[in-house]
Amino acid sequence: MKKVAIIGQGYVGLTISVFASEHFEVVGFDSNQKVIDQLSSGISHIEGVDSSLLANRIKTGRYRATTNSGEIADCEVIVIAVPTPLTEDRKPDLSYIESACKTIGVNLSKSALIINESTSFPGTLRSFIKPNIEKFSPRKIEHLYAISPERVDPGRSDFNLKNTPRLYSGSPEKLP
């Protein structure tokens, strides 16, 4: 079974984690211990993610929440689903994405598909994510990269991850 890591367990990351765990083994990574403790107890903090479904995924071993970044080492797919707030001067704050890149670079031990779900400007994958993963990685590993802007709309019950149209984009060639 494929192993997937979702970095960030907020409203986008947890939603993806629970839906993906229907088909894959999912590691839900977040640096907030309080969030991880709550999730590990089977309690969802996100509207639209049912606690009973989360508890079921934990019980079957399809999902586990962790603050241990080493648990992403052997994942085949990594999804970055972290916040991207604006700074006071209305520019994108990429510090959460940079932190995710460091987590990936330091810990990932094999080639993987890395997907950015976080809201960011065009070129972030090529000019920020890939170079930062390479900068933090002690190994020379070639990864595949893709982007799929988040499509979670909190509070909307008529559209969910299964029936919302998605757009994925990637490069069939290695990024420069």
C-alpha positions in Angstrom: 0.0 0.0 0.0 1.3 3.5 -0.9 2.3 5.7 2.0 1.3 9.4 1.9 2.3 12.2 4.2 0.2 15.3 4.6 2.2 18.2 6.1 -0.2 20.4 8.0 -3.4 19.1 9.7 -5.6 22.2 9.4 -8.8 22.5 7.4 -7.1 21.5 4.1 -4.6 19.0 5.4 -6.9 17.0 7.7 -9.6 16.9 5.0 -7.1 15.5 2.5 -5.7 13.1 5.1 -9.1 11.6 6.0 -10.2 11.2 2.4 -6.8 9.8 1.2 -6.8 7.3 4.1 -9.6 5.5 2.4 -7.1 4.3 -0.2 -3.6 4.8 1.3 -1.7 4.7 4.5 -1.5 8.4 5.6 0.8 10.1 8.0 -0.6 13.4 9.1 2.3 15.6 10.2 1.8 18.9 12.2 4.2 20.7 14.5 1.3 21.6 16.9 1.4 18.9 19.6 -2.1 19.9 20.9 -3.6 19.4 17.5 -1.9 16.0 17.1 -3.0 14.9 20.6 -6.6 15.8 19.7 -6.4 14.0 16.3 -4.8 10.9 17.8 -7.7 10.7 20.2 -10.1 10.6 17.2 -11.4 14.1 17.7 -11.6 16.3 14.6 -11.1 20.1 15.0 -12.2 20.8 11.5 -15.8 21.3 10.3 -16.6 18.8 7.6 -14.3 16.1 9.0 -16.4 13.7 11.1 -14.7 12.5 14.3 -16.2 9.0 13.9 -14.6 8.7 10.5 -11.3 10.0 11.8 -11.5 7.5 14.7 -12.2 4.7 12.3 -9.2 5.6 10.1 -7.0 5.5 13.2 -8.4 2.2 14.4 -7.8 0.5 11.0 -4.2 1.9 10.9 -4.9 3.9 7.7 -4.2 7.3 9.5 -1.9 8.4 12.2 -1.2 11.9 13.4 2.3 12.8 14.5 4.8 15.6 15.3 7.7 13.2 14.5 8.9 14.4 11.1 11.0 11.3 10.7 7.8 9.3 10.0 7.7 10.9 6.5 11.1 9.3 5.5 9.6 6.4 3.4 6.5 8.1 2.0 5.9 8.0 -1.7 3.8 11.1 -1.9 4.1 14.2 0.2 1.4 16.9 0.2 2.2 20.4 1.5 -1.0 21.8 3.1 0.2 24.6 5.3 -1.1 28.1 5.8 0.1 31.0 3.6 -1.0 34.2 5.3 -0.2 37.6 4.1 2.4 39.8 5.8 1.6 43.3 7.1 2.6 44.7 3.7 0.3 42.2 1.9 3.0 40.0 0.5 2.8 36.2 0.8 4.4 34.8 4.0 6.1 31.6 2.8 7.6 30.8 6.2 5.2 27.8 6.7 6.1 26.5 3.2 9.8 26.9 3.9 9.4 25.0 7.2 7.6 22.2 5.3 10.4 22.1 2.7 12.9 21.7 5.5 10.9 18.9 7.0 10.8 17.2 3.6 14.5 17.8 2.8 15.9 16.7 6.1 13.7 13.6 6.5 12.7 12.1 3.1 15.0 9.2 2.3 13.8 8.3 -1.2 12.3 9.9 -4.4 8.7 11.0 -4.0 5.9 13.0 -5.6 5.7 16.3 -3.8 2.4 18.2 -4.3 1.9 21.8 -3.1 -1.7 22.3 -2.0 -0.9 25.6 -0.2 -2.2 28.8 -1.8 0.8 30.5 -3.4 1.8 32.5 -6.4 2.7 31.0 -9.8 6.3 29.8 -9.8 6.4 28.9 -6.1 7.0 25.2 -6.9 9.9 25.9 -9.3 11.5 28.9 -7.6 10.9 28.3 -3.9 9.8 24.7 -3.0 12.2 22.7 -5.1 15.3 24.8 -4.3 14.5 24.8 -0.6 13.9 21.0 -0.4 17.3 20.5 -2.2 19.0 23.1 0.2 17.9 21.2 3.3 18.4 17.7 2.0 21.7 16.0 2.8 21.0 13.5 -0.1 20.9 14.1 -3.8 17.4 12.8 -4.5 15.4 13.6 -7.6 11.7 14.2 -6.8 8.6 14.7 -9.0 6.7 17.9 -8.3 3.1 19.0 -8.8 0.7 21.6 -7.7 -3.0 21.4 -6.9 -4.4 24.6 -5.3 -6.6 23.9 -2.3 -10.2 23.4 -3.1 -11.7 23.0 0.4 -14.5 25.5 1.1 -15.2 25.4 4.8 -18.9 25.5 5.7 -20.1 24.2 2.3 -21.8 20.9 2.7 -22.8 20.4 -1.0 -19.1 20.2 -2.2 -16.4 18.1 -0.6 -13.1 16.5 -1.7 -14.9 13.8 -3.7 -17.2 15.9 -5.8 -15.2 19.2 -6.2 -13.5 19.5 -9.5 -9.7 19.6 -9.1 -6.9 20.9 -11.2 -3.4 19.3 -11.0 -0.4 20.5 -12.8 3.1 19.1 -12.9 6.1 19.0 -15.1 6.8 15.8 -17.1 10.5 16.9 -17.2 12.7 17.6 -14.3 12.5 21.1 -13.1 15.6 23.2 -13.6 
